[in-house]
């Protein structure tokens, strides 16, 4: 291969020194061709951001014995030292000196990379504050600490001021005051940061000095019980220390569904499950340099009333006629989910969300099944039900009496229960509960007798017809047996009360005799 290749880069490294962020600095680089063949400078790549080849545009041809001058620019985008390399590629075509073939051999391309080290420092001439001093709250007798973070061309100088006056000796990025008194409450602290090119003053930080520290404590209180499924709210309170306070749970956990506000100490939410829950609350104040804390162990009882299906007697139905009834529940935690064990009469369906049983029966007969209720805390309960679907043309058996007159103690009582539909005659029985003392139910549906005790009574009656198959239905009644009214002299009333073991009350001079239960 004829010719001699080679190149020299001068200088072999470029140091741009300090360059302001947002500006740029240029330096030149000379590439000399010391060979006998020309070459091209085809590419210049910087290994580090901020350095670029500014001129000339490549490729550039460099004949033998000649040189090319390149301009490299450094434009820092951030404060700090940056270093790397400029990689310059030169490509050369060399022709073989001897060829034995009848056709001359083609020229051969060769490449070489010239590496030039580059470095520089991004600076900011005028000082800039990147973290301002923060206001402090202390108690009389304590000291306060302030600090600042600044950038800019070094060296940086600092001078702290209190209410606009220089603080002697306070010439560092941080400053700790002497023991303060309440007279210093509201004092304003600033710091001036400077260098040879300028200065900047920080924002003001306020010093709050509270009177002599009082112990932080959680105010005494009695935590009320909560109920599962019902919204709960209770405000914790504390006294002493330095405001503001911060609340937290440091031991145990709150019941599911409840949370505590860190700023106000309010425990609120809707508890999901019943039980007794133990936890410890902590309140911390804003004392400086170390906050005070106070703790209190608490027990919160979540009441969960037993989940139950409310008593109800399902009505009877008839083939071909729409049927509608709703089973309801209480206690536990809503929402509820309803399901059936066994089979409903053909044509009827149970709503899983509302407990409604609806549809049009297609087959006559008596059906016995179990309704299952499950709440959102996974409690469950069940209750057996029955209903009779009459054949088409036979009316369903229903109890037409919907309320009863009020019985009075020592006065004869008589009331006939009425039913319709089905096939008469009917047979009546007491299915659940207690009749007022002295009153009985006959199989013909007659309630009769003389009440002997006042009070609230709840009972369920059932009626069955004579059909084949027979139909039955039931209804629950609630009555209040009242005592007779005595109108007259209060002294006489009291005398009668002593004789009959009763009480005497006085609404508008009408005195009632009410026999004690069991008396």
NORURZI-V872115 format. One record per backbone hydrogen bond with DSSP energy under -0.5 kcal/mol. NH is the residue of the N-H (numbers start at 1). CO is the residue of the C=O. Records with the same first field share a line. If there is no record, write none. Layout:
NH->CO + CO
This chain:
2->95
8->32
10->30
14->117
16->14 + 119
19->121
21->123
22->76
23->20
25->74
27->72
29->70
30->10
31->68
32->8 + 30
33->66
34->6 + 32
35->6
36->4
37->4
39->62
40->91
41->60
42->40 + 89
43->89
45->87
47->85
51->48
52->73
54->52 + 71
55->71
59->41
60->41
62->39
63->61
65->33
66->63
68->31
70->29 + 68
71->55
72->27 + 70
73->52
74->25
75->50
80->122
82->120
84->118
86->116
87->45 + 85
88->86 + 114
89->43 + 87
90->112
91->40
92->110
93->38
94->92 + 108
108->94
110->92
112->90
114->88 + 112
115->113
116->86 + 114
117->12
118->84
119->14
120->82
121->17
122->80
123->19
128->151
130->128 + 149
131->149
136->206
138->208
139->288
140->210
141->180
142->139
146->175
148->173
149->131
151->128
153->124 + 125
157->194
158->171
159->192
160->170
161->190
162->165
163->161 + 188
165->162
167->160
168->166
170->167
171->169
175->146
177->144
180->142
184->181
185->182
186->207
187->184 + 207
189->205
190->161
192->159
193->191 + 200
194->157
195->198
198->195
200->193
202->191
205->189
207->187
208->136 + 206
209->207
210->138 + 208
217->239
219->217 + 237
223->221
226->301
228->303
229->271
230->227
232->269
234->267
236->234 + 265
239->217
241->214
246->284
247->262
248->282
250->248 + 280
251->280
253->278
258->255
259->268
261->266
262->260
265->261
267->234 + 265
268->259 + 266
269->232
270->257
271->230 + 269
272->256
275->302
277->300
279->298
280->251
281->296
282->248
283->294
284->246
285->292
286->242
294->283
296->281
298->279
300->277
301->299
302->275 + 300
303->226 + 301
308->330
310->308 + 328
314->312
316->397
317->388
319->390
320->361
321->318
323->359
325->357
327->355
330->308
332->305
337->374
338->352
339->372
341->370
342->340
348->345
349->358
351->356
355->351
357->325
358->349 + 356
359->323
360->347
361->321
362->346
363->346
365->389
367->387
369->385
370->341
371->383
372->339
373->381
374->337
375->379
376->333
378->375
381->373
383->371
385->369
387->367
389->365
390->317 + 388
394->391
395->393
398->420
400->398 + 418
401->418
402->400
409->482
410->451
411->408
413->449
415->447
417->445
420->398
422->395
427->464
428->443
429->462
431->429 + 460
432->460
434->458
439->436
440->448
442->446
445->442
447->415 + 445
448->440 + 446
449->413
450->438
451->411 + 449
452->437
455->481
457->479
459->477
460->432
461->475
462->429
463->473
464->427
465->471
466->423
473->463
475->461
477->459
479->457
481->455 + 479
482->407 + 480
486->511
487->485
488->486 + 509
493->489
494->490
495->491
496->492
497->493
498->494
499->495
500->496
501->497
502->497
503->514
507->510
508->506
510->507
511->486 + 509
513->484
514->503 + 512
515->513
516->501
519->516
